[in-house]
């Protein structure tokens, strides 16, 4: 499948959500942690590098996003905060991440 202007991970997410609405079980095999937020009763994530199914809930997914902001993510061109603002890093580490979950 190819759609101009969309990256492969976006296409996978769109297709997975479409199949989820049709109640079709889907397994995404990827090392990309961005897919973890798609997990549901019908969408499962398998990390090939770790050779295991990824499990989690909204809290761990929100923590994953916070971790990405703190540590950075080369695949998404996100610079780590650790290299930019040590005071901000200390503040974020002290926050109760449960309060950050929506």
C-alpha positions in Angstrom: 0.0 0.0 0.0 1.3 3.4 -0.9 -0.3 6.8 -0.1 1.5 10.0 -1.1 2.3 12.2 1.8 2.0 9.5 4.4 4.7 7.5 6.1 4.5 3.7 6.4 3.7 3.9 10.1 0.8 6.2 9.5 -0.7 3.8 6.9 -0.3 0.9 9.3 -2.1 2.9 12.0 -5.0 3.8 9.6 -5.4 0.3 8.3 -5.3 -1.2 11.9 -7.9 1.2 13.1 -10.1 0.5 10.1 -9.8 -3.3 10.8 -10.5 -2.7 14.5 -13.8 -1.1 13.7 -14.7 -4.2 11.7 -13.7 -6.3 14.7 -10.8 -8.0 12.9 -7.8 -9.1 15.0 -4.6 -7.5 13.8 -1.0 -8.0 14.8 1.6 -5.3 14.1 5.1 -6.6 14.1 7.5 -3.7 14.8 10.2 -2.3 17.0 8.6 1.2 16.7 7.2 2.1 20.1 4.8 4.6 18.5 2.6 1.6 17.6 2.1 0.8 21.3 -0.7 3.5 21.6 -2.7 1.5 19.1 -3.1 -1.5 21.3 -6.7 -2.7 21.9 -8.8 -5.8 22.1 -8.3 -6.2 18.4 -4.8 -4.7 17.8 -1.8 -6.5 19.3 1.8 -5.4 19.0 4.8 -7.8 18.7 8.3 -6.5 19.1 10.5 -8.6 16.8 13.8 -7.4 18.4 12.6 -8.4 21.9 10.8 -11.5 20.5 7.7 -10.8 22.7 4.3 -9.3 22.6 4.1 -5.7 23.9 1.5 -5.2 26.6 0.5 -2.1 28.4 -2.3 0.2 29.3 -3.0 3.9 28.9 -0.7 4.7 31.9 2.3 2.9 30.4 1.6 4.4 27.0 1.6 7.9 28.5 4.8 7.1 30.3 6.3 5.9 27.0 5.5 9.3 25.5 7.0 11.1 28.5 10.1 8.8 28.2 10.4 9.7 24.5 10.3 13.4 25.3 13.0 13.0 28.0 15.3 10.6 26.2 14.5 11.6 22.6 13.8 9.5 19.7 16.0 9.4 16.6 13.4 7.8 14.4 11.1 10.8 15.0 13.9 13.4 15.1 13.1 14.3 18.8 16.2 15.6 20.6 16.5 14.5 24.2 15.7 17.0 26.9 18.6 15.7 28.9 21.0 17.4 26.5 19.1 20.7 26.5 17.6 21.5 29.9 18.8 19.7 33.0 16.4 21.6 35.3 13.5 20.7 33.1 14.5 17.0 33.2 14.7 17.1 37.0 11.3 18.7 37.2 9.7 16.2 34.8 11.2 13.2 36.6 9.7 14.4 39.9 6.2 14.7 38.5 3.7 12.0 39.2 3.2 10.5 35.6 -0.2 9.2 36.6 -1.4 12.8 36.8 -0.2 13.3 33.2 -2.5 10.5 31.8 -5.6 11.8 30.1 
